[in-house]
Amino acid sequence: TVRGSTSAAFPKKSYHLKFTNAQGGGRSPTLLDLPAHEKWALIGPWQFDLSYLNNPFVYALSSRLGRWAPRTRFAEVYFNANGNDVESADYAGIYVLTDRIEVGRHRVDLANLTPNDTTGSDVTGGYILKIDARDPDEIGWQTSRGIPGVWNSSIVLVSPSAEDVAPAQLAYIRDYVQRLEDALFASQASGWSQRAYLDYLDRASWVDHHLLNTFVANPDAFQRSAYFTKDKNGRLAAGPVWDFDRALGSYWDERSFRHDVWFGVGAADVWQTGWWGVLARDPEFMQEWVDRWQSLRRTDLANASLLALVDSLAASIGSAAAARDSARWPDNVSPYGTHADQVNRLKTWVTQRAEWIDGQFLAAPGVAATATALTFTPPTGAQLAYTLDGSDPRSLGGAVAPNAILTSSPLTTPVGANVHVRSYNPALRGVFPGSPWSSAVGGAASSPLSPAARLVNISSRAVVGAGENALIAGVVVADTEAKRYLSRAVGPALSVFGVTDFVPDPQLGIFGRSGTELFRNVGWETGPDATRLPGYSRSVGAFPLPAGSRDSALASVMAAGEYTVQVSTPSGRTGVGL
C-alpha cells in the first residue's frame, strides 16, 4: 500500500510492504541481508531528498551514537503488475528498503506487551509513542497543558495498536506521560533545585535525539514523526529517529536550507517546542548537550567521519543507477547538476553546519602532547578549570567545583596525570542556548570523568535518651518526586563492636517539616517492610541487624521535602545509639 503524508501525492510513490504466504498468513523474508521481518517500508526519494541519502545518513549516525535506528539498503525497483516478463517499462527507480519502527528483537527491542499485561510491572512496557498527525485508526491525545500544541499533532500510541491495547494499558501510559510532564514543569518551577522529571525520562537519549534533529536541521523536529519508547520498568526514551527527507539543507524546503541558523523560517523551534523547550532550560541538560556534541565532534561527528559516511552511502548507489533514476524521473533531478554534484552539496552542508554549531558554544581547551607532558590552552577570553583527582571541575548546577583550580594561563601536566580540564567563561552564564562551560578533556591516562562523590551512608553516634536527649538529624529529599530512604536507630546491635553501654530500646521517628510524626518504629522486624530491610542495608554498606533485636529501622518512601529523623527511647533509659 502507498505510504506517507505529503509523499503519498508524489509521482514516485513510497510503499508499505507486507509479505504473506500462500494461505494469506504472515511471512518474514530476509531482504538484502537485513534481518527477517514481515513488514517493511519502501521509500522512494522525491524532490526534497535529491541525493537519496538523507534518511540512510541520519539513521547511520544514530546507530553510531548507540541509538537504534532503522537499517536501510538501496535498491533499484521494478514494478511488474501484469505478470509478464520484467521489462524496462517496469523500472521505478532508486528506492530505500527500510526497517519499520515496531517492537521486535531486531527492531525496537522492548518487552512484548500482551493484552493480559494490565497490572504491576507487567503494564509498564513496552510502548511506542509518537508525536504526529493521528490516523483515523490510531489513538491520540494531548496533555493537560495542550502538548504537543501543534496543529493536527497528537501524542499517538503506536504500539500496542488501538486494536490491541487494553484499557488499563492505555490509562497507564497516558497517566505516565502526564506525570512526566507535571514533574518536568515542577522541576523548572523549582529553579531546578530538584529534578523529579528524571524519574520519568531517560535524559541521555533525549540529548542524543535533540542533538541529531538539531544538527541535520529537521524542520519538523519534535512535531512530526517524533518517536518515543518505554520499556518494561523503564523510563521514556526519545527516539528512534525517523523521516528526514526535508532536512540537511533541502533545496526545495527553505526551512532547512540554511546551515547557519538553529532553525529556518517556518521550521520547528528546536529550543522552544513542547517538552523540549522546558528541558533545554535545565542547565544540566544543556551541559550534557554541549558535552555530547563536543565529544562527538572528536569522533563520530568529526568532519572526516561525516564525509566518509556520505561517500560510503553514495558509492552504494553509484553514478549509473543515479542516472537511470534521473532518466525515469526527469522532474526529480538536482538543481546543482549531476547526482555527484548533489552529493557534494550535502557534504558541504553537513561540514558547514557542524562547524557553525561548534561556534555557538565555548570551545574545549586545546591539547598538545609530547612524550612527557600535556599542555592545555584556554580559548580566547576563557579560563581553564581543572582537577587532578578524576573528578569533574564543574559542580552540579554549573558552579566551579570546590576542588577545581582556575587559571587563565596554559596548563602543563605530566603525561600520566589524571587530569580533567574544562574551559570556563562566567560571562556566558545566561546565554541560551549555551553554557559557561565547555566539555571536559584530558589525556590518555585520565580516568573516565567521574561525577561528584555521592554519599550513600552516613552515621552519627551519641548518647541517646528521651525528650531533649534524642539524637536528631535533618534530611532533604530532592531531585526526585519521592525516594525510598533507609533510616535506622541502632542500640543492641552495637554490642558486636564491643559497645556495652548501648541504648537498649532505641525508637525511630521521622517527622515532616511541620513537626508531624510521619513514621515510627521500635523493633525493626515489626515494621511494614521488615523483609526488605536486610537487602536495603547491604545495598548501602550498612551492617546487618540481628534477628530479634530491639534495634529499629524503616525504609520509608519520602516525597521531596524536608524531614527530621529522631532516635530516642520510649522507656527513658539512656545509652549509646547510632
Secondary structure as UniProt FT lines:
FT   STRAND          2..3
FT   HELIX           6..9
FT   STRAND          14..18
FT   TURN            22..23
FT   TURN            32..33
FT   STRAND          39..43
FT   TURN            47..48
FT   TURN            50..51
FT   HELIX           54..64
FT   TURN            65..66
FT   STRAND          72..78
FT   HELIX           88..90
FT   STRAND          91..99
FT   TURN            105..106
FT   TURN            115..116
FT   HELIX           120..124
FT   STRAND          127..132
FT   TURN            136..137
FT   STRAND          139..141
FT   TURN            144..145
FT   TURN            147..148
FT   TURN            151..152
FT   STRAND          154..159
FT   TURN            162..164
FT   HELIX           167..189
FT   TURN            190..192
FT   HELIX           196..199
FT   HELIX           203..215
FT   TURN            216..217
FT   TURN            219..223
FT   STRAND          226..230
FT   TURN            232..233
FT   STRAND          236..238
FT   TURN            245..246
FT   TURN            251..252
FT   HELIX           254..256
FT   TURN            265..266
FT   TURN            270..272
FT   HELIX           274..279
FT   TURN            280..281
FT   HELIX           283..296
FT   TURN            297..301
FT   HELIX           303..315
FT   TURN            316..317
FT   HELIX           319..328
FT   TURN            330..331
FT   TURN            335..336
FT   HELIX           339..358
FT   TURN            359..360
FT   STRAND          366..369
FT   STRAND          373..377
FT   TURN            380..381
FT   STRAND          383..387
FT   TURN            396..397
FT   TURN            402..403
FT   STRAND          405..407
FT   STRAND          411..414
FT   TURN            415..416
FT   STRAND          420..424
FT   HELIX           426..428
FT   TURN            429..430
FT   STRAND          437..442
FT   TURN            444..445
FT   STRAND          462..464
FT   HELIX           467..469
FT   STRAND          471..489
FT   HELIX           492..497
FT   STRAND          507..512
FT   TURN            513..514
FT   STRAND          517..521
FT   HELIX           524..526
FT   TURN            528..532
FT   HELIX           533..539
FT   TURN            540..541
FT   TURN            547..548
FT   STRAND          552..568
FT   TURN            570..571
FT   STRAND          575..577
//
